[in-house]
């Protein structure tokens, strides 16, 4: 089945190996991946940042387990933002989660294997409904993987975002009492995780978008002004690659929807 092409190709997102290495710390402030030594993986990341998600995924998977970080990031970003078919979305996230479980056995010290496992399962859970996912024990799997990422890579801002989302989603779907007693999640902890992510990656649009969503989920009207402010900031963040461009569009969409509903 064909992949939907990235809708906003831009020469500014096309890096050379040299310019990629130079921009790497800014491009990877969220995942703290190390710059690859294999030329095939450099090309995979160049494709990823340009929005050539299918090419990035293929190049990464061809390398094998060492290419899973770029392949899974490409597959997950594509599926999250550009895949229109719900059934295919679920199947893809399931497939990534399974591959990550194998990666965890082969590379137990690699945070990417745990992060993309948690991310894929989290997206899958939202797709089938969080309540149903919790009943299937997926919440515990997500939490276990996120705990491992934070233990192995405490500076990885994306893991703190995901942990914030985990707390917020469960609180929103099952209520504070059940969420606290059964899953040990708390509103304060959700907010603490987003604050930590912002501290670690202050330029990030996606931290602001997810933080704003959590504020509206957990405190509604009371935090609406703060959420709008975060969406506004996200819409104005620097855009350095394809994913950041998709994040910016998501922020603009949320702003418009909030204005309409307000």
Secondary structure per residue as TSV (DSSP state, phi and psi in degrees):
chain	resnum	aa	ss	phi	psi
A	1	X	-	360.0	138.3
A	2	X	-	-72.0	145.2
A	3	X	-	-85.5	138.8
A	4	X	-	-67.4	126.9
A	5	X	-	-68.3	151.3
A	6	X	-	-61.1	124.7
A	7	X	T	-79.1	-8.6
A	8	X	T	-126.7	55.8
A	9	X	-	-57.9	141.6
A	10	X	-	-147.6	129.5
A	11	X	G	-56.3	-27.0
A	12	X	G	-65.8	-21.2
A	13	X	G	-90.6	-0.3
A	14	X	-	-97.6	103.5
A	15	X	-	-93.0	154.6
A	16	X	-	-96.3	166.7
A	17	X	H	-53.5	-38.3
A	18	X	H	-70.1	-48.5
A	19	X	H	-70.5	-28.1
A	20	X	H	-65.1	-45.1
A	21	X	H	-61.7	-38.4
A	22	X	H	-66.0	-43.1
A	23	X	H	-84.3	-8.5
A	24	X	H	-49.7	-50.9
A	25	X	H	-57.4	-35.9
A	26	X	H	-76.0	-42.4
A	27	X	H	-66.7	-28.6
A	28	X	T	-116.4	31.5
A	29	X	T	-64.9	-23.8
A	30	X	T	-87.3	-35.9
A	31	X	T	-108.5	-11.2
A	32	X	-	52.6	29.9
A	33	X	-	-63.6	149.1
A	34	X	-	-87.3	150.5
A	35	X	-	-63.4	132.4
A	36	X	-	-71.9	150.7
A	37	X	S	-97.6	-22.8
A	38	X	S	-82.1	127.6
A	39	X	H	-53.7	-37.7
A	40	X	H	-63.0	-34.8
A	41	X	H	-77.2	-32.0
A	42	X	H	-60.4	-44.9
A	43	X	H	-64.5	-37.0
A	44	X	H	-63.4	-43.3
A	45	X	H	-69.4	-35.6
A	46	X	H	-59.8	-45.5
A	47	X	H	-62.0	-43.0
A	48	X	H	-58.6	-51.3
A	49	X	H	-66.1	-26.8
A	50	X	H	-80.5	-8.8
A	51	X	T	91.7	10.6
A	52	X	-	-89.6	71.4
A	53	X	H	-65.9	-37.6
A	54	X	H	-65.1	-45.5
A	55	X	H	-62.8	-43.3
A	56	X	H	-60.5	-42.8
A	57	X	H	-64.4	-45.1
A	58	X	H	-64.0	-46.2
A	59	X	H	-61.4	-41.9
A	60	X	H	-65.4	-47.5
A	61	X	H	-65.7	-32.2
A	62	X	H	-63.3	-30.5
A	63	X	H	-73.3	-26.5
A	64	X	-	99.2	-154.3
A	65	X	G	-58.0	-31.8
A	66	X	G	-70.4	-15.7
A	67	X	G	-99.0	2.4
A	68	X	H	-64.3	-34.3
A	69	X	H	-60.0	-49.7
A	70	X	H	-70.9	-39.8
A	71	X	H	-62.6	-46.7
A	72	X	H	-69.6	-35.8
A	73	X	H	-64.5	-44.1
A	74	X	H	-62.4	-46.0
A	75	X	H	-64.7	-44.7
A	76	X	H	-69.5	-41.2
A	77	X	H	-65.9	-42.4
A	78	X	H	-60.3	-49.7
A	79	X	H	-65.8	-39.3
A	80	X	H	-64.6	-44.7
A	81	X	H	-98.5	-31.1
A	82	X	T	-121.7	-12.8
A	83	X	-	-80.8	116.3
A	84	X	-	-82.0	-19.6
A	85	X	-	-92.4	115.9
A	86	X	H	-60.7	-40.6
A	87	X	H	-63.9	-41.1
A	88	X	H	-68.5	-36.9
A	89	X	H	-58.0	-50.2
A	90	X	H	-60.7	-45.8
A	91	X	H	-62.4	-38.6
A	92	X	H	-67.0	-46.5
A	93	X	H	-63.4	-36.3
A	94	X	H	-63.0	-43.1
A	95	X	H	-64.2	-43.4
A	96	X	H	-62.4	-44.7
A	97	X	H	-60.0	-42.6
A	98	X	H	-64.0	-43.1
A	99	X	H	-65.2	-36.7
A	100	X	H	-65.5	-34.2
A	101	X	H	-63.9	-37.2
A	102	X	H	-69.3	-39.4
A	103	X	H	-62.0	-38.8
A	104	X	H	-61.1	-34.6
A	105	X	H	-71.5	-39.0
A	106	X	H	-78.9	-36.5
A	107	X	-	-129.9	70.8
A	108	X	T	-62.7	-17.3
A	109	X	T	-98.2	6.4
A	110	X	-	-96.6	110.6
A	111	X	H	-59.6	-27.1
A	112	X	H	-60.6	-35.9
A	113	X	H	-64.1	-31.3
A	114	X	H	-85.4	-39.0
A	115	X	H	-63.8	-49.6
A	116	X	H	-71.8	-24.2
A	117	X	H	-63.7	-50.1
A	118	X	H	-64.5	-41.6
A	119	X	H	-62.9	-49.5
A	120	X	H	-63.2	-43.8
A	121	X	H	-66.3	-36.0
A	122	X	H	-63.6	-44.9
A	123	X	H	-66.6	-40.5
A	124	X	H	-60.8	-43.6
A	125	X	H	-60.9	-42.7
A	126	X	H	-65.3	-33.4
A	127	X	H	-68.2	-36.5
A	128	X	H	-95.1	-10.7
A	129	X	-	104.8	130.9
A	130	X	H	-59.7	-39.3
A	131	X	H	-61.6	-45.4
A	132	X	H	-63.3	-41.6
A	133	X	H	-63.6	-40.5
A	134	X	H	-63.4	-40.3
A	135	X	H	-62.8	-28.9
A	136	X	T	-87.2	2.2
A	137	X	T	80.1	13.9
A	138	X	H	-72.7	-28.8
A	139	X	H	-57.5	-44.4
A	140	X	H	-63.9	-37.1
A	141	X	H	-66.9	-42.8
A	142	X	H	-60.6	-48.3
A	143	X	H	-61.1	-44.6
A	144	X	H	-59.4	-44.7
A	145	X	H	-66.8	-41.7
A	146	X	H	-65.1	-38.8
A	147	X	H	-59.1	-40.1
A	148	X	H	-66.3	-41.2
A	149	X	H	-60.5	-48.4
A	150	X	H	-65.4	-33.1
A	151	X	H	-68.2	-44.3
A	152	X	H	-78.1	-33.5
A	153	X	-	-141.6	73.6
A	154	X	T	-60.8	-18.7
A	155	X	T	-86.7	0.5
A	156	X	-	-79.8	98.8
A	157	X	H	-57.6	-38.7
A	158	X	H	-58.1	-33.7
A	159	X	H	-69.0	-35.6
A	160	X	H	-70.3	-36.0
A	161	X	H	-60.0	-50.0
A	162	X	H	-60.7	-37.7
A	163	X	H	-67.6	-38.4
A	164	X	H	-62.3	-42.9
A	165	X	H	-63.5	-42.1
A	166	X	H	-55.7	-50.8
A	167	X	H	-62.9	-46.4
A	168	X	H	-64.3	-44.4
A	169	X	H	-62.2	-44.6
A	170	X	H	-66.8	-43.7
A	171	X	H	-58.9	-43.5
A	172	X	H	-64.4	-38.5
A	173	X	H	-87.5	-31.7
A	174	X	H	-116.3	-5.6
A	175	X	-	88.5	155.8
A	176	X	H	-62.1	-42.1
A	177	X	H	-66.2	-54.2
A	178	X	H	-63.1	-41.1
A	179	X	H	-60.8	-42.4
A	180	X	H	-70.3	-46.3
A	181	X	H	-70.6	-44.5
A	182	X	H	-85.4	-40.2
A	183	X	H	-114.6	-4.0
A	184	X	-	65.3	27.8
A	185	X	-	-99.0	149.3
A	186	X	-	-139.7	147.6
A	187	X	H	-59.9	-45.2
A	188	X	H	-59.8	-36.7
A	189	X	H	-69.2	-37.8
A	190	X	H	-58.0	-50.5
A	191	X	H	-65.2	-36.6
A	192	X	H	-62.9	-39.4
A	193	X	H	-65.3	-40.4
A	194	X	H	-66.8	-39.6
A	195	X	H	-62.1	-41.0
A	196	X	H	-63.1	-43.3
A	197	X	H	-61.6	-41.5
A	198	X	H	-63.7	-38.4
A	199	X	H	-65.3	-40.8
A	200	X	H	-76.3	-31.1
A	201	X	-	-138.5	72.2
A	202	X	T	-63.7	-18.8
A	203	X	T	-89.3	1.6
A	204	X	-	-80.1	129.8
A	205	X	H	-75.3	-38.6
A	206	X	H	-67.7	-32.4
A	207	X	H	-58.9	-46.6
A	208	X	H	-65.4	-40.2
A	209	X	H	-63.5	-48.6
A	210	X	H	-69.3	-35.1
A	211	X	H	-63.9	-45.6
A	212	X	H	-61.1	-43.4
A	213	X	H	-60.9	-41.9
A	214	X	H	-64.7	-41.9
A	215	X	H	-58.8	-44.0
A	216	X	H	-69.6	-35.4
A	217	X	H	-67.1	-43.6
A	218	X	H	-93.3	-28.5
A	219	X	H	-129.3	0.6
A	220	X	G	47.2	-131.4
A	221	X	G	-55.0	-35.6
A	222	X	G	-56.4	-34.2
A	223	X	G	-111.6	15.1
A	224	X	H	-60.9	-41.0
A	225	X	H	-65.2	-42.0
A	226	X	H	-65.0	-40.0
A	227	X	H	-63.7	-45.0
A	228	X	H	-60.4	-39.6
A	229	X	H	-62.7	-42.2
A	230	X	H	-65.7	-42.1
A	231	X	H	-60.7	-42.1
A	232	X	H	-60.3	-47.0
A	233	X	H	-61.1	-42.7
A	234	X	H	-62.7	-38.7
A	235	X	H	-67.3	-21.9
A	236	X	T	-102.9	2.1
A	237	X	S	-64.3	153.7
A	238	X	-	-60.4	139.7
A	239	X	-	-112.1	114.6
A	240	X	-	-112.7	-12.0
A	241	X	S	-157.1	-177.9
A	242	X	H	-61.4	-44.0
A	243	X	H	-65.4	-40.9
A	244	X	H	-64.0	-32.7
A	245	X	H	-66.6	-39.2
A	246	X	H	-69.4	-36.2
A	247	X	H	-62.1	-43.8
A	248	X	H	-60.3	-43.5
A	249	X	H	-62.7	-40.1
A	250	X	H	-61.0	-41.6
A	251	X	H	-64.2	-42.6
A	252	X	H	-63.7	-39.2
A	253	X	H	-63.6	-44.8
A	254	X	H	-62.0	-41.1
A	255	X	H	-60.0	-46.1
A	256	X	H	-62.6	-43.1
A	257	X	H	-64.8	-40.7
A	258	X	H	-64.3	-40.8
A	259	X	H	-63.0	-41.9
A	260	X	H	-65.5	-43.1
A	261	X	H	-75.2	-26.6
A	262	X	-	-76.9	360.0
